[in-house]
Amino acid sequence: MAKKLYVGNLSYDVSDSDLQQLFSEHGNVVSAQVIMDRDTGRSKGFGFVEMDSDGEAQAAMAALDSKEHGGRALKVNEARPRESRGGGGGRGGRRDRY
């Protein structure tokens, strides 16, 4: 079963293929994605890598967490499900302020 990893503290010039290449030394990479800012098109400095198996993911975490890449110490751990940010937007129902 594939295992998704969070990769933080990435250099802003790291691409999806750089990430894939880095992690492929530790197993089969199913997918690798650097998260980009929607407005600026620049990297947000983190991404996600999906490894083919839990064992490969563990090996990649052990090898790459705190390893320097692009002048920065990587932070690699198990990806957690995204927390709900709450819905809506706007004024949060406070209509008495005009």
Biopython code that builds the backbone (N, CA, C, O; Angstrom):
import numpy as np
from Bio.PDB.StructureBuilder import StructureBuilder

atoms = [
    (1, "MET", "N", (0.837, -1.190, 0.000)),
    (1, "MET", "CA", (0.000, 0.000, 0.000)),
    (1, "MET", "C", (0.880, 1.252, 0.000)),
    (1, "MET", "O", (1.858, 1.331, 0.744)),
    (2, "ALA", "N", (0.535, 2.205, -0.819)),
    (2, "ALA", "CA", (1.332, 3.427, -0.946)),
    (2, "ALA", "C", (1.258, 4.250, 0.331)),
    (2, "ALA", "O", (0.255, 4.232, 1.045)),
    (3, "LYS", "N", (2.330, 4.963, 0.601)),
    (3, "LYS", "CA", (2.431, 5.778, 1.808)),
    (3, "LYS", "C", (2.831, 7.186, 1.411)),
    (3, "LYS", "O", (3.803, 7.374, 0.679)),
    (4, "LYS", "N", (2.084, 8.182, 1.892)),
    (4, "LYS", "CA", (2.337, 9.573, 1.532)),
    (4, "LYS", "C", (3.185, 10.249, 2.599)),
    (4, "LYS", "O", (2.935, 10.119, 3.798)),
    (5, "LEU", "N", (4.202, 10.979, 2.125)),
    (5, "LEU", "CA", (5.108, 11.697, 3.013)),
    (5, "LEU", "C", (5.022, 13.197, 2.778)),
    (5, "LEU", "O", (4.850, 13.655, 1.649)),
    (6, "TYR", "N", (5.142, 13.948, 3.859)),
    (6, "TYR", "CA", (5.249, 15.405, 3.790)),
    (6, "TYR", "C", (6.729, 15.748, 3.733)),
    (6, "TYR", "O", (7.524, 15.180, 4.483)),
    (7, "VAL", "N", (7.107, 16.662, 2.862)),
    (7, "VAL", "CA", (8.504, 17.096, 2.746)),
    (7, "VAL", "C", (8.515, 18.614, 2.901)),
    (7, "VAL", "O", (8.007, 19.337, 2.044)),
    (8, "GLY", "N", (9.091, 19.086, 3.987)),
    (8, "GLY", "CA", (9.103, 20.516, 4.268)),
    (8, "GLY", "C", (10.494, 21.108, 4.197)),
    (8, "GLY", "O", (11.493, 20.394, 4.109)),
    (9, "ASN", "N", (10.537, 22.438, 4.237)),
    (9, "ASN", "CA", (11.778, 23.225, 4.198)),
    (9, "ASN", "C", (12.527, 23.026, 2.884)),
    (9, "ASN", "O", (13.757, 22.990, 2.850)),
    (10, "LEU", "N", (11.759, 22.897, 1.807)),
    (10, "LEU", "CA", (12.372, 22.751, 0.484)),
    (10, "LEU", "C", (12.898, 24.097, -0.007)),
    (10, "LEU", "O", (12.325, 25.147, 0.281)),
    (11, "SER", "N", (13.974, 24.044, -0.737)),
    (11, "SER", "CA", (14.474, 25.221, -1.427)),
    (11, "SER", "C", (13.421, 25.607, -2.468)),
    (11, "SER", "O", (12.757, 24.738, -3.032)),
    (12, "TYR", "N", (13.269, 26.918, -2.723)),
    (12, "TYR", "CA", (12.202, 27.383, -3.608)),
    (12, "TYR", "C", (12.411, 27.024, -5.075)),
    (12, "TYR", "O", (11.498, 27.200, -5.882)),
    (13, "ASP", "N", (13.590, 26.524, -5.437)),
    (13, "ASP", "CA", (13.809, 26.140, -6.837)),
    (13, "ASP", "C", (13.691, 24.635, -7.076)),
    (13, "ASP", "O", (13.992, 24.166, -8.174)),
    (14, "VAL", "N", (13.260, 23.872, -6.075)),
    (14, "VAL", "CA", (13.077, 22.427, -6.234)),
    (14, "VAL", "C", (11.820, 22.175, -7.062)),
    (14, "VAL", "O", (10.775, 22.781, -6.824)),
    (15, "SER", "N", (11.933, 21.272, -8.040)),
    (15, "SER", "CA", (10.796, 20.926, -8.903)),
    (15, "SER", "C", (10.246, 19.550, -8.519)),
    (15, "SER", "O", (10.839, 18.831, -7.714)),
    (16, "ASP", "N", (9.113, 19.204, -9.105)),
    (16, "ASP", "CA", (8.524, 17.878, -8.884)),
    (16, "ASP", "C", (9.523, 16.787, -9.246)),
    (16, "ASP", "O", (9.678, 15.812, -8.511)),
    (17, "SER", "N", (10.204, 16.954, -10.389)),
    (17, "SER", "CA", (11.141, 15.914, -10.832)),
    (17, "SER", "C", (12.362, 15.829, -9.912)),
    (17, "SER", "O", (12.897, 14.739, -9.707)),
    (18, "ASP", "N", (12.814, 16.967, -9.351)),
    (18, "ASP", "CA", (13.908, 16.931, -8.370)),
    (18, "ASP", "C", (13.500, 16.100, -7.158)),
    (18, "ASP", "O", (14.271, 15.279, -6.660)),
    (19, "LEU", "N", (12.280, 16.330, -6.698)),
    (19, "LEU", "CA", (11.759, 15.616, -5.531)),
    (19, "LEU", "C", (11.658, 14.119, -5.827)),
    (19, "LEU", "O", (12.033, 13.287, -5.002)),
    (20, "GLN", "N", (11.149, 13.790, -7.009)),
    (20, "GLN", "CA", (11.025, 12.389, -7.407)),
    (20, "GLN", "C", (12.398, 11.715, -7.439)),
    (20, "GLN", "O", (12.565, 10.601, -6.943)),
    (21, "GLN", "N", (13.364, 12.396, -8.022)),
    (21, "GLN", "CA", (14.707, 11.835, -8.137)),
    (21, "GLN", "C", (15.335, 11.618, -6.761)),
    (21, "GLN", "O", (15.955, 10.583, -6.514)),
    (22, "LEU", "N", (15.176, 12.588, -5.873)),
    (22, "LEU", "CA", (15.742, 12.488, -4.525)),
    (22, "LEU", "C", (15.192, 11.284, -3.771)),
    (22, "LEU", "O", (15.942, 10.552, -3.124)),
    (23, "PHE", "N", (13.871, 11.080, -3.857)),
    (23, "PHE", "CA", (13.242, 9.992, -3.103)),
    (23, "PHE", "C", (13.372, 8.645, -3.791)),
    (23, "PHE", "O", (13.276, 7.612, -3.128)),
    (24, "SER", "N", (13.587, 8.624, -5.099)),
    (24, "SER", "CA", (13.676, 7.356, -5.817)),
    (24, "SER", "C", (14.912, 6.542, -5.418)),
    (24, "SER", "O", (14.982, 5.344, -5.692)),
    (25, "GLU", "N", (15.872, 7.185, -4.780)),
    (25, "GLU", "CA", (17.046, 6.451, -4.271)),
    (25, "GLU", "C", (16.664, 5.514, -3.132)),
    (25, "GLU", "O", (17.447, 4.645, -2.749)),
    (26, "HIS", "N", (15.450, 5.691, -2.585)),
    (26, "HIS", "CA", (15.030, 4.914, -1.418)),
    (26, "HIS", "C", (13.823, 4.027, -1.694)),
    (26, "HIS", "O", (13.263, 3.432, -0.774)),
    (27, "GLY", "N", (13.420, 3.937, -2.960)),
    (27, "GLY", "CA", (12.301, 3.077, -3.317)),
    (27, "GLY", "C", (11.541, 3.633, -4.503)),
    (27, "GLY", "O", (11.946, 4.625, -5.109)),
    (28, "ASN", "N", (10.432, 2.979, -4.827)),
    (28, "ASN", "CA", (9.615, 3.387, -5.963)),
    (28, "ASN", "C", (8.711, 4.557, -5.585)),
    (28, "ASN", "O", (7.917, 4.459, -4.649)),
    (29, "VAL", "N", (8.835, 5.657, -6.315)),
    (29, "VAL", "CA", (8.028, 6.846, -6.068)),
    (29, "VAL", "C", (6.786, 6.798, -6.952)),
    (29, "VAL", "O", (6.887, 6.765, -8.178)),
    (30, "VAL", "N", (5.619, 6.795, -6.322)),
    (30, "VAL", "CA", (4.355, 6.788, -7.041)),
    (30, "VAL", "C", (4.057, 8.187, -7.582)),
    (30, "VAL", "O", (3.640, 8.340, -8.730)),
    (31, "SER", "N", (4.274, 9.210, -6.742)),
    (31, "SER", "CA", (4.067, 10.593, -7.163)),
    (31, "SER", "C", (4.910, 11.522, -6.301)),
    (31, "SER", "O", (5.245, 11.202, -5.160)),
    (32, "ALA", "N", (5.246, 12.679, -6.867)),
    (32, "ALA", "CA", (6.000, 13.702, -6.142)),
    (32, "ALA", "C", (5.487, 15.055, -6.611)),
    (32, "ALA", "O", (5.431, 15.327, -7.810)),
    (33, "GLN", "N", (5.112, 15.900, -5.657)),
    (33, "GLN", "CA", (4.544, 17.192, -6.026)),
    (33, "GLN", "C", (5.010, 18.277, -5.067)),
    (33, "GLN", "O", (4.850, 18.164, -3.851)),
    (34, "VAL", "N", (5.588, 19.329, -5.632)),
    (34, "VAL", "CA", (5.924, 20.526, -4.874)),
    (34, "VAL", "C", (4.677, 21.403, -4.903)),
    (34, "VAL", "O", (4.096, 21.614, -5.967)),
    (35, "ILE", "N", (4.265, 21.912, -3.758)),
    (35, "ILE", "CA", (3.061, 22.737, -3.681)),
    (35, "ILE", "C", (3.408, 24.175, -4.062)),
    (35, "ILE", "O", (4.333, 24.780, -3.521)),
    (36, "MET", "N", (2.636, 24.698, -5.009)),
    (36, "MET", "CA", (2.883, 26.041, -5.535)),
    (36, "MET", "C", (1.825, 27.017, -5.036)),
    (36, "MET", "O", (0.670, 26.647, -4.824)),
    (37, "ASP", "N", (2.237, 28.270, -4.853)),
    (37, "ASP", "CA", (1.315, 29.323, -4.472)),
    (37, "ASP", "C", (0.431, 29.654, -5.676)),
    (37, "ASP", "O", (0.932, 29.910, -6.771)),
    (38, "ARG", "N", (-0.851, 29.646, -5.468)),
    (38, "ARG", "CA", (-1.813, 29.871, -6.549)),
    (38, "ARG", "C", (-1.660, 31.259, -7.171)),
    (38, "ARG", "O", (-1.817, 31.416, -8.381)),
    (39, "ASP", "N", (-1.357, 32.258, -6.354)),
    (39, "ASP", "CA", (-1.290, 33.636, -6.846)),
    (39, "ASP", "C", (0.033, 33.978, -7.519)),
    (39, "ASP", "O", (0.057, 34.623, -8.568)),
    (40, "THR", "N", (1.143, 33.537, -6.903)),
    (40, "THR", "CA", (2.460, 33.935, -7.413)),
    (40, "THR", "C", (3.101, 32.899, -8.326)),
    (40, "THR", "O", (3.993, 33.233, -9.105)),
    (41, "GLY", "N", (2.656, 31.639, -8.241)),
    (41, "GLY", "CA", (3.261, 30.584, -9.038)),
    (41, "GLY", "C", (4.583, 30.093, -8.466)),
    (41, "GLY", "O", (5.245, 29.249, -9.070)),
    (42, "ARG", "N", (4.972, 30.613, -7.305)),
    (42, "ARG", "CA", (6.216, 30.186, -6.644)),
    (42, "ARG", "C", (5.951, 29.015, -5.711)),
    (42, "ARG", "O", (4.834, 28.821, -5.231)),
    (43, "SER", "N", (6.991, 28.248, -5.465)),
    (43, "SER", "CA", (6.902, 27.147, -4.519)),
    (43, "SER", "C", (6.578, 27.684, -3.127)),
    (43, "SER", "O", (7.030, 28.762, -2.742)),
    (44, "LYS", "N", (5.790, 26.918, -2.385)),
    (44, "LYS", "CA", (5.501, 27.278, -0.999)),
    (44, "LYS", "C", (6.547, 26.698, -0.049)),
    (44, "LYS", "O", (6.482, 26.917, 1.161)),
    (45, "GLY", "N", (7.511, 25.959, -0.598)),
    (45, "GLY", "CA", (8.585, 25.419, 0.229)),
    (45, "GLY", "C", (8.282, 24.068, 0.852)),
    (45, "GLY", "O", (8.996, 23.616, 1.747)),
    (46, "PHE", "N", (7.216, 23.419, 0.375)),
    (46, "PHE", "CA", (6.929, 22.070, 0.847)),
    (46, "PHE", "C", (6.260, 21.271, -0.259)),
    (46, "PHE", "O", (5.821, 21.821, -1.269)),
    (47, "GLY", "N", (6.193, 19.966, -0.048)),
    (47, "GLY", "CA", (5.572, 19.116, -1.044)),
    (47, "GLY", "C", (5.204, 17.770, -0.449)),
    (47, "GLY", "O", (5.336, 17.544, 0.754)),
    (48, "PHE", "N", (4.740, 16.882, -1.314)),
    (48, "PHE", "CA", (4.332, 15.550, -0.893)),
    (48, "PHE", "C", (4.906, 14.515, -1.844)),
    (48, "PHE", "O", (4.964, 14.725, -3.055)),
    (49, "VAL", "N", (5.328, 13.398, -1.276)),
    (49, "VAL", "CA", (5.859, 12.289, -2.060)),
    (49, "VAL", "C", (5.110, 11.037, -1.629)),
    (49, "VAL", "O", (4.968, 10.763, -0.437)),
    (50, "GLU", "N", (4.638, 10.287, -2.603)),
    (50, "GLU", "CA", (3.966, 9.030, -2.320)),
    (50, "GLU", "C", (4.884, 7.890, -2.721)),
    (50, "GLU", "O", (5.274, 7.763, -3.882)),
    (51, "MET", "N", (5.224, 7.062, -1.736)),
    (51, "MET", "CA", (6.109, 5.918, -1.966)),
    (51, "MET", "C", (5.250, 4.669, -2.153)),
    (51, "MET", "O", (4.116, 4.606, -1.678)),
    (52, "ASP", "N", (5.802, 3.683, -2.847)),
    (52, "ASP", "CA", (5.078, 2.463, -3.188)),
    (52, "ASP", "C", (4.680, 1.635, -1.973)),
    (52, "ASP", "O", (3.623, 1.004, -1.979)),
    (53, "SER", "N", (5.511, 1.627, -0.926)),
    (53, "SER", "CA", (5.204, 0.795, 0.240)),
    (53, "SER", "C", (5.606, 1.518, 1.521)),
    (53, "SER", "O", (6.370, 2.483, 1.503)),
    (54, "ASP", "N", (5.078, 1.029, 2.611)),
    (54, "ASP", "CA", (5.388, 1.593, 3.923)),
    (54, "ASP", "C", (6.880, 1.455, 4.233)),
    (54, "ASP", "O", (7.489, 2.365, 4.796)),
    (55, "GLY", "N", (7.462, 0.315, 3.862)),
    (55, "GLY", "CA", (8.889, 0.087, 4.115)),
    (55, "GLY", "C", (9.769, 1.088, 3.378)),
    (55, "GLY", "O", (10.744, 1.596, 3.931)),
    (56, "GLU", "N", (9.418, 1.367, 2.130)),
    (56, "GLU", "CA", (10.175, 2.348, 1.347)),
    (56, "GLU", "C", (10.003, 3.748, 1.928)),
    (56, "GLU", "O", (10.951, 4.533, 1.966)),
    (57, "ALA", "N", (8.788, 4.055, 2.378)),
    (57, "ALA", "CA", (8.533, 5.360, 2.992)),
    (57, "ALA", "C", (9.356, 5.521, 4.265)),
    (57, "ALA", "O", (9.937, 6.580, 4.504)),
    (58, "GLN", "N", (9.405, 4.478, 5.075)),
    (58, "GLN", "CA", (10.198, 4.520, 6.316)),
    (58, "GLN", "C", (11.684, 4.711, 6.007)),
    (58, "GLN", "O", (12.370, 5.481, 6.680)),
    (59, "ALA", "N", (12.171, 4.011, 4.993)),
    (59, "ALA", "CA", (13.580, 4.132, 4.594)),
    (59, "ALA", "C", (13.882, 5.555, 4.117)),
    (59, "ALA", "O", (14.922, 6.116, 4.460)),
    (60, "ALA", "N", (12.981, 6.133, 3.333)),
    (60, "ALA", "CA", (13.170, 7.499, 2.836)),
    (60, "ALA", "C", (13.152, 8.498, 3.983)),
    (60, "ALA", "O", (13.970, 9.417, 4.023)),
    (61, "MET", "N", (12.217, 8.319, 4.921)),
    (61, "MET", "CA", (12.152, 9.224, 6.085)),
    (61, "MET", "C", (13.450, 9.160, 6.887)),
    (61, "MET", "O", (14.018, 10.188, 7.254)),
    (62, "ALA", "N", (13.908, 7.939, 7.151)),
    (62, "ALA", "CA", (15.125, 7.762, 7.943)),
    (62, "ALA", "C", (16.336, 8.393, 7.260)),
    (62, "ALA", "O", (17.185, 8.994, 7.918)),
    (63, "ALA", "N", (16.410, 8.252, 5.935)),
    (63, "ALA", "CA", (17.569, 8.745, 5.190)),
    (63, "ALA", "C", (17.527, 10.258, 4.944)),
    (63, "ALA", "O", (18.567, 10.917, 4.926)),
    (64, "LEU", "N", (16.324, 10.802, 4.756)),
    (64, "LEU", "CA", (16.241, 12.183, 4.266)),
    (64, "LEU", "C", (15.815, 13.218, 5.299)),
    (64, "LEU", "O", (16.048, 14.408, 5.088)),
    (65, "ASP", "N", (15.196, 12.810, 6.410)),
    (65, "ASP", "CA", (14.807, 13.792, 7.419)),
    (65, "ASP", "C", (16.065, 14.444, 7.989)),
    (65, "ASP", "O", (16.983, 13.747, 8.422)),
    (66, "SER", "N", (16.110, 15.746, 7.989)),
    (66, "SER", "CA", (17.247, 16.563, 8.464)),
    (66, "SER", "C", (18.434, 16.586, 7.504)),
    (66, "SER", "O", (19.437, 17.239, 7.789)),
    (67, "LYS", "N", (18.339, 15.881, 6.362)),
    (67, "LYS", "CA", (19.418, 15.911, 5.379)),
    (67, "LYS", "C", (19.407, 17.247, 4.651)),
    (67, "LYS", "O", (18.344, 17.777, 4.326)),
    (68, "GLU", "N", (20.582, 17.783, 4.399)),
    (68, "GLU", "CA", (20.657, 19.052, 3.687)),
    (68, "GLU", "C", (20.452, 18.828, 2.189)),
    (68, "GLU", "O", (21.057, 17.944, 1.583)),
    (69, "HIS", "N", (19.583, 19.653, 1.617)),
    (69, "HIS", "CA", (19.325, 19.601, 0.178)),
    (69, "HIS", "C", (19.068, 21.031, -0.282)),
    (69, "HIS", "O", (18.164, 21.695, 0.224)),
    (70, "GLY", "N", (19.848, 21.497, -1.223)),
    (70, "GLY", "CA", (19.682, 22.864, -1.709)),
    (70, "GLY", "C", (19.971, 23.896, -0.633)),
    (70, "GLY", "O", (19.391, 24.982, -0.638)),
    (71, "GLY", "N", (20.870, 23.559, 0.295)),
    (71, "GLY", "CA", (21.240, 24.495, 1.352)),
    (71, "GLY", "C", (20.277, 24.542, 2.525)),
    (71, "GLY", "O", (20.412, 25.393, 3.403)),
    (72, "ARG", "N", (19.301, 23.633, 2.551)),
    (72, "ARG", "CA", (18.311, 23.624, 3.632)),
    (72, "ARG", "C", (18.158, 22.222, 4.187)),
    (72, "ARG", "O", (18.263, 21.244, 3.446)),
    (73, "ALA", "N", (17.911, 22.116, 5.486)),
    (73, "ALA", "CA", (17.697, 20.819, 6.133)),
    (73, "ALA", "C", (16.246, 20.395, 5.911)),
    (73, "ALA", "O", (15.322, 21.056, 6.386)),
    (74, "LEU", "N", (16.051, 19.304, 5.196)),
    (74, "LEU", "CA", (14.703, 18.819, 4.890)),
    (74, "LEU", "C", (13.985, 18.349, 6.146)),
    (74, "LEU", "O", (14.613, 17.875, 7.093)),
    (75, "LYS", "N", (12.678, 18.482, 6.143)),
    (75, "LYS", "CA", (11.823, 17.927, 7.190)),
    (75, "LYS", "C", (10.923, 16.911, 6.494)),
    (75, "LYS", "O", (10.076, 17.278, 5.680)),
    (76, "VAL", "N", (11.110, 15.635, 6.817)),
    (76, "VAL", "CA", (10.341, 14.578, 6.167)),
    (76, "VAL", "C", (9.601, 13.779, 7.231)),
    (76, "VAL", "O", (10.216, 13.235, 8.149)),
    (77, "ASN", "N", (8.288, 13.710, 7.105)),
    (77, "ASN", "CA", (7.505, 12.863, 8.005)),
    (77, "ASN", "C", (6.250, 12.373, 7.298)),
    (77, "ASN", "O", (5.973, 12.744, 6.157)),
    (78, "GLU", "N", (5.500, 11.536, 7.999)),
    (78, "GLU", "CA", (4.284, 10.983, 7.436)),
    (78, "GLU", "C", (3.279, 12.108, 7.209)),
    (78, "GLU", "O", (3.069, 12.943, 8.088)),
    (79, "ALA", "N", (2.670, 12.128, 6.051)),
    (79, "ALA", "CA", (1.657, 13.148, 5.763)),
    (79, "ALA", "C", (0.412, 12.844, 6.578)),
    (79, "ALA", "O", (-0.003, 11.692, 6.709)),
    (80, "ARG", "N", (-0.174, 13.901, 7.123)),
    (80, "ARG", "CA", (-1.420, 13.758, 7.876)),
    (80, "ARG", "C", (-2.556, 14.322, 7.024)),
    (80, "ARG", "O", (-2.336, 15.202, 6.192)),
    (81, "PRO", "N", (-3.756, 13.818, 7.233)),
    (81, "PRO", "CA", (-4.895, 14.359, 6.474)),
    (81, "PRO", "C", (-5.050, 15.852, 6.743)),
    (81, "PRO", "O", (-4.814, 16.320, 7.857)),
    (82, "ARG", "N", (-5.441, 16.581, 5.729)),
    (82, "ARG", "CA", (-5.611, 18.021, 5.859)),
    (82, "ARG", "C", (-6.736, 18.335, 6.830)),
    (82, "ARG", "O", (-7.825, 17.769, 6.735)),
    (83, "GLU", "N", (-6.468, 19.242, 7.765)),
    (83, "GLU", "CA", (-7.487, 19.617, 8.733)),
    (83, "GLU", "C", (-8.493, 20.551, 8.086)),
    (83, "GLU", "O", (-8.149, 21.365, 7.228)),
    (84, "SER", "N", (-9.724, 20.421, 8.506)),
    (84, "SER", "CA", (-10.765, 21.305, 7.999)),
    (84, "SER", "C", (-10.514, 22.720, 8.496)),
    (84, "SER", "O", (-10.224, 22.938, 9.672)),
    (85, "ARG", "N", (-10.627, 23.663, 7.595)),
    (85, "ARG", "CA", (-10.404, 25.059, 7.966)),
    (85, "ARG", "C", (-11.712, 25.763, 8.309)),
    (85, "ARG", "O", (-11.718, 26.963, 8.585)),
    (86, "GLY", "N", (-12.803, 25.034, 8.294)),
    (86, "GLY", "CA", (-14.094, 25.671, 8.525)),
    (86, "GLY", "C", (-14.595, 26.243, 7.218)),
    (86, "GLY", "O", (-13.805, 26.592, 6.340)),
    (87, "GLY", "N", (-15.869, 26.336, 7.091)),
    (87, "GLY", "CA", (-16.429, 26.792, 5.832)),
    (87, "GLY", "C", (-16.746, 28.270, 5.842)),
    (87, "GLY", "O", (-16.441, 28.989, 6.794)),
    (88, "GLY", "N", (-17.344, 28.689, 4.795)),
    (88, "GLY", "CA", (-17.853, 30.043, 4.772)),
    (88, "GLY", "C", (-16.879, 31.060, 4.269)),
    (88, "GLY", "O", (-16.494, 31.048, 3.100)),
    (89, "GLY", "N", (-16.487, 31.925, 5.133)),
    (89, "GLY", "CA", (-15.748, 33.096, 4.718)),
    (89, "GLY", "C", (-16.668, 34.269, 4.961)),
    (89, "GLY", "O", (-17.725, 34.116, 5.573)),
    (90, "GLY", "N", (-16.297, 35.380, 4.511)),
    (90, "GLY", "CA", (-17.150, 36.537, 4.744)),
    (90, "GLY", "C", (-17.009, 37.030, 6.169)),
    (90, "GLY", "O", (-15.922, 37.003, 6.746)),
    (91, "ARG", "N", (-18.130, 37.485, 6.736)),
    (91, "ARG", "CA", (-18.057, 38.140, 8.036)),
    (91, "ARG", "C", (-18.414, 37.237, 9.186)),
    (91, "ARG", "O", (-18.537, 37.716, 10.314)),
    (92, "GLY", "N", (-18.583, 35.972, 8.959)),
    (92, "GLY", "CA", (-18.850, 35.052, 10.061)),
    (92, "GLY", "C", (-20.190, 35.285, 10.756)),
    (92, "GLY", "O", (-20.341, 34.949, 11.930)),
    (93, "GLY", "N", (-21.148, 35.846, 10.056)),
    (93, "GLY", "CA", (-22.470, 35.978, 10.630)),
    (93, "GLY", "C", (-22.662, 37.207, 11.502)),
    (93, "GLY", "O", (-23.742, 37.388, 12.063)),
    (94, "ARG", "N", (-21.670, 38.042, 11.634)),
    (94, "ARG", "CA", (-21.795, 39.232, 12.477)),
    (94, "ARG", "C", (-22.351, 40.390, 11.638)),
    (94, "ARG", "O", (-21.602, 41.240, 11.157)),
    (95, "ARG", "N", (-23.638, 40.405, 11.480)),
    (95, "ARG", "CA", (-24.262, 41.393, 10.604)),
    (95, "ARG", "C", (-24.668, 42.669, 11.335)),
    (95, "ARG", "O", (-25.190, 43.599, 10.719)),
    (96, "ASP", "N", (-24.431, 42.717, 12.645)),
    (96, "ASP", "CA", (-24.841, 43.893, 13.390)),
    (96, "ASP", "C", (-23.812, 45.019, 13.344)),
    (96, "ASP", "O", (-24.024, 46.068, 13.952)),
    (97, "ARG", "N", (-22.713, 44.822, 12.641)),
    (97, "ARG", "CA", (-21.663, 45.850, 12.552)),
    (97, "ARG", "C", (-21.690, 46.527, 11.204)),
    (97, "ARG", "O", (-21.189, 45.966, 10.230)),
    (98, "TYR", "N", (-22.257, 47.712, 11.114)),
    (98, "TYR", "CA", (-22.259, 48.452, 9.859)),
    (98, "TYR", "C", (-21.670, 49.807, 10.056)),
    (98, "TYR", "O", (-21.584, 50.586, 9.106)),
]
sb = StructureBuilder()
sb.init_structure("model")
sb.init_model(0)
sb.init_chain("A")
sb.init_seg("    ")
for serial, (resi, resn, name, xyz) in enumerate(atoms, 1):
    if name == "N":
        sb.init_residue(resn, " ", resi, " ")
    sb.init_atom(name, np.array(xyz, "f"), 0.0, 1.0, " ", f" {name:<3s}", serial, name[0])
structure = sb.get_structure()
